[in-house]
Amino acid sequence: MDAREFKQRYMPYHRLLYRVAYRMTGNAQDAEDLLQDTYLRLWQKRDDLKDEAVTEAYLVTLMRNLFRDQRRLKRIDTSTELEEAAEPPDERGLDRQIDSQDEASQMEGLIQQLPERDGNILRMHLVEERSYEEIERDTGLSQGNIRIIVMRARQKLKQQFQKLTQTWTN
């Protein structure tokens, strides 16, 4: 596919993709960057793309995946910068770190005690940071049901975790 054909196929979606990018990023500069990255990825795959790739759903999904990848990379970069800039921990810091790791493993144990469906949905939403819409697509449940499951699972975990912490302090 040459540049002329590429433009004919994908440029009509420019305004739509920009609006989607702006909604995801929240500002014009990041939206333009995301849109540029999306078109770059399309250009790189231009010879492998099938006719189905000329749909709004495909293009928006490609953009959403690029956005998620960029967010993950930024989160990883930020955490490594923080680790490098941090001073050597003192004993209290190590105690807090050990306590938080214990709490995290206890919380994972509590999540495993939930019904399988509820635990999976909670992990998708909290750990994987998936939207209710994405979970709806994967599970077939309505967004309302997913919200209720997440809310009830959180309440149950909070109660169980409070019971655990009370037994630790007694």
C-alpha positions in Angstrom: 0.0 0.0 0.0 1.4 3.4 -1.0 1.0 6.7 0.9 -1.9 7.8 -1.4 -3.9 4.7 -0.7 -3.1 4.8 3.0 -4.4 8.4 3.2 -7.6 7.5 1.3 -8.2 4.6 3.7 -7.4 6.1 7.1 -7.5 9.9 7.0 -11.4 10.0 6.9 -11.2 8.7 10.5 -8.8 11.5 11.7 -11.4 13.6 13.4 -13.0 10.7 15.2 -9.7 9.3 16.3 -8.6 12.8 17.6 -11.8 13.1 19.6 -11.3 9.6 21.1 -7.6 10.4 21.9 -8.6 13.7 23.5 -11.1 12.0 25.7 -8.5 9.4 26.8 -5.7 11.8 27.4 -7.5 14.9 28.6 -5.4 17.5 26.7 -4.7 18.4 23.1 -0.9 17.8 23.0 -1.1 14.3 24.3 -4.1 13.6 22.1 -2.1 14.6 19.0 0.8 12.5 20.1 -1.4 9.5 20.6 -3.1 10.1 17.2 0.4 10.3 15.6 1.5 7.1 17.3 -1.7 5.4 16.1 -1.1 6.4 12.5 2.5 5.4 12.8 1.5 1.9 13.9 -1.0 1.7 11.1 1.7 2.7 8.6 4.1 0.1 10.0 1.5 -2.6 9.6 0.0 -1.3 6.3 1.0 -4.4 4.3 -0.4 -6.8 6.8 -3.7 -5.1 7.4 -6.8 -6.7 6.1 -9.9 -4.9 4.9 -11.5 -5.3 8.3 -8.9 -2.9 9.6 -10.7 0.0 7.9 -13.4 0.1 10.6 -13.9 2.6 13.5 -13.8 -0.2 16.0 -10.5 -1.5 14.9 -8.9 1.9 14.8 -10.2 2.9 18.2 -9.1 -0.4 19.7 -5.7 0.1 18.3 -5.5 3.6 19.8 -6.8 2.4 23.2 -4.2 -0.4 23.3 -1.4 2.1 22.4 -2.7 4.4 25.2 -2.7 1.6 27.8 0.8 0.6 26.7 2.1 4.1 27.1 0.5 4.5 30.5 2.1 1.3 31.7 5.5 2.4 30.4 5.2 5.8 32.1 4.2 4.0 35.4 7.2 1.7 35.1 9.6 4.6 34.3 8.2 6.7 37.2 8.7 3.9 39.6 12.3 3.2 38.6 13.1 6.9 38.9 11.6 7.0 42.4 13.6 3.9 43.3 16.9 5.4 42.0 16.2 8.7 43.8 15.3 7.2 47.1 17.7 7.3 50.0 18.6 4.1 51.8 15.7 3.0 53.9 15.8 3.2 57.7 14.5 0.4 60.0 11.1 2.0 60.3 10.8 2.1 56.5 11.7 -1.5 56.2 9.1 -2.4 58.9 6.5 -0.5 57.0 7.5 -2.2 53.7 7.3 -5.6 55.3 3.9 -4.7 56.9 2.5 -3.5 53.5 3.8 -6.7 51.8 2.1 -8.8 54.5 -1.1 -6.8 54.1 -1.0 -7.2 50.3 -0.6 -11.0 50.6 -3.4 -11.1 53.2 -5.6 -9.1 50.8 -4.8 -11.5 47.9 -5.8 -14.4 50.2 -9.1 -12.7 51.0 -9.7 -12.1 47.3 -9.1 -15.8 46.7 -11.8 -16.6 49.3 -14.4 -14.7 47.2 -16.5 -16.6 44.7 -14.4 -17.1 41.6 -16.5 -14.8 39.4 -16.4 -11.9 42.0 -12.6 -12.3 42.6 -11.9 -12.3 38.8 -14.0 -9.2 38.3 -12.4 -7.4 41.2 -8.9 -8.2 39.9 -9.8 -7.0 36.4 -11.1 -3.7 37.8 -8.6 -3.0 40.6 -5.4 -4.7 39.6 -5.6 -4.6 35.8 -7.3 -1.2 35.8 -9.9 -2.3 33.3 -13.0 -0.2 32.7 -16.5 -1.6 33.4 -17.1 -1.5 29.6 -14.1 -3.8 29.0 -15.1 -6.1 31.8 -18.6 -6.2 30.3 -17.2 -7.3 27.0 -15.1 -10.0 28.5 -17.7 -11.4 31.0 -21.0 -10.7 29.3 -22.4 -9.2 32.4 -24.0 -5.7 32.4 -22.0 -2.7 33.7 -24.6 -2.3 36.4 -24.0 -5.9 37.6 -20.3 -5.4 37.5 -20.5 -2.2 39.6 -22.6 -4.0 42.2 -20.2 -7.0 42.3 -17.2 -4.7 42.7 -18.9 -2.7 45.4 -20.0 -5.7 47.4 -16.7 -7.5 47.0 -14.9 -4.3 48.3 -17.2 -4.2 51.3 -16.7 -7.8 52.1 -12.9 -7.5 51.8 -12.9 -4.4 54.0 -14.9 -6.2 56.7 -12.7 -9.3 56.5 -9.5 -7.3 56.5 -10.6 -5.3 59.5 -11.3 -8.6 61.3 -7.8 -9.8 60.4 -6.1 -6.5 61.6 -8.0 -6.7 64.9 -6.7 -10.2 65.5 -3.1 -9.0 64.7 -3.4 -6.2 67.3 -4.9 -8.3 70.0 
